[in-house]
Amino acid sequence: MTSPGPVSDEGRTLKSRGYRITVDEGRDSFFAISLEDPESETAWLMSDTVRSLDEMQ
């Protein structure tokens, strides 16, 4: 496995998406957020611990 080299953030834009995921045949649901670099198939992060960006501050 090779580690990626450093990448400049200048001019790059991340794509974000919010999800409401339902489980147990609709009895339970939770929220998740995904951050992705559209130029890379391996640069992404998904978290189910954030309910809103306001809670991150």
Residue, then its C-alpha position, 0 to 999 in steps of 0.5 A: m500500500t502506498s501513501p498518497g503524496p501531499v496535495s495542494d488545497e488551492g482551487r479545490t472544492l469538496k462536495s458534500r451530501g446529507y443523508r437520512i438513513t432509515v433502518d429496521e423497516g422504518r422504525d429507526s433512522f439517523f442522519a449522516i454527512s458525506l464529504e468527497d473530493p470529486e477528483s479522487e475515488t479514494a478521498w471521501l469521509m462519511s460520518d453518522t455522528v453529525r446531525s447538523l453543521d451547527e452542532m460542530q461549532 
